[in-house]
Amino acid sequence: MTQLQYALKGQLTPEMLEVAKKENVDPQWLLEEIAKGRIVIPKNINHKFSPEGIGYGLKTKVNANIGTSPDHINPEEELRKLDISVENGAHSVMDLSTGGRLNFIRLQILRHSPVMVGTVPIYAVATQLGADGLEFHKMDPEMLFKEIERQAHQGVDFMTIHAGITRTTVHFEESSERVGGIVSRGGSLLKKWMFENNAENPLYEHFDRVLDICEQYDVTISLGDAVRPGAWMDATDRGQIAELLVLGELVEKARKRGVQVMVEGPGHVPLDQIEMNVQLMKRVTNEAPFYVLGPLTTDAAAGYDHIVSAIGGAIAAAAGADFLCYVTPAEHLTLPNEDDVKLGVIASIIAAHSADIVKNVGGARERDYAMSKARRELNWNDMFKYALFPEDARKKREASESADEEYCTMCGPLCAVRTDSSIKKILDTEPLLKK
């Protein structure tokens, strides 16, 4: 059975107990939230790793995208990116490979990964029809379902399924006169297929077949936002909302079958619309876990989109988003290298932690209190201990001219903390001075 089916029967699983321990929450409460569909534990029955929970009342999780392209195929490099992602705190990776021996690459990643693995099955189908996607209209829908079955059997834990882009959805998207059009690869391919075949999206029309497969292997469905805005000017337009309404319908279908499901969210959203988008999504999907790419708050920061994404991600997660998909400095420019991956994960981890302080989950406030206390005491070892990235902080400190001093080189001997602490010491020893 799936984690959701066990929860609906009131049966705690080893995965639930492990997640409850990690999150320091009551196992029975966790079971009840899974039964409501507000929390998912993406863990394929054929994949062994330490599971994570995603959703209401839990720490905000971070995903890192890795994978080859037709112009850059190096499976060993992708495994190094996986290691870098996990070392810097990523809770999952998605294999988005579109170049090389995709089946081999996917299996290598699944065997190597100590965290959950996601995929987008339509990419593999598209590459079978040609690297440029121009022949995708020739796809037999059976290819899609066979690929989903193959990847589920291999152990993929969650899959992006673009079932929300329908002929009606496309009508609303086309009538919105978008600046950016459709920027989802899966979305653009399915739009092309529907147009050239004068037919409905098979993933929507035959969604029960997707459910059959995912139920068998306990694959969590991540309902893809195929019509997500790729420019902030397109955010919250008719196309995006039309798709969201379909996703809400599909969430209910999945839950009725006992299949775990989460929903993916918009990519480019201005600051003043982020909270509203999160609330709208939660309302329409009845509190399904929300997985957001970014969101990016400006389109003009090419080369620094990891910072833009962290800004949007912090706001989204504080408003209730549960799962952040990182964005690297290479976004919109090139396939990310290993340094890009590290910077992307770090930015998203900081965003997630900042949001967790607001949500008061996962001990985020306690950690920050301990860090603030260590700073007041100029206790460098404790500062490194409570830093999100201890080794990076330690290396920077040790490379400075004041590495052996009580203070740092920012203020030097004029360190405000040291000065204020000296006053406190005087007042503690001579209490009459307080008057």
Secondary structure, 3 states (H helix, E strand, C coil): CCHHHHHHCCCCCHHHHHHHHHHCCCHHHHHHHHHHCCEECCCCCCCCCCCCCEECCCCCEEEEEECCECCECCHHHHHHHHHHHHHCCCCEEEECCCCCCHHHHHHHHHHHCCCEEEECHHHHHHHHCCCCCCCHHHCCHHHHHHHHHHHHHHCCCEEEECCCCCHHHHHHHHCCCCCCCCCCHHHHHHHHHHHHHCCCCHHHHCHHHHHHHHHHHCCEEEECCCCCCCCHHHCCCHHHHHHHHHHHHHHHHHHHHCCCEEEEECCECCHHHHHHHHHHHHHHCCCCCEEEECCECCCCCCCCHHHHHHHHHHHHHHCCCCEEECCCCCCCCCCCCHHHHHHHHHHHHHHHHHHHHHHCCCCHHHHHHHHHHHHHCCCHHHHHHHCCCHHHHHHHHHCCCCCCCCCCCCCHHHCHHHHHHHHHHHHHHCHHHHC
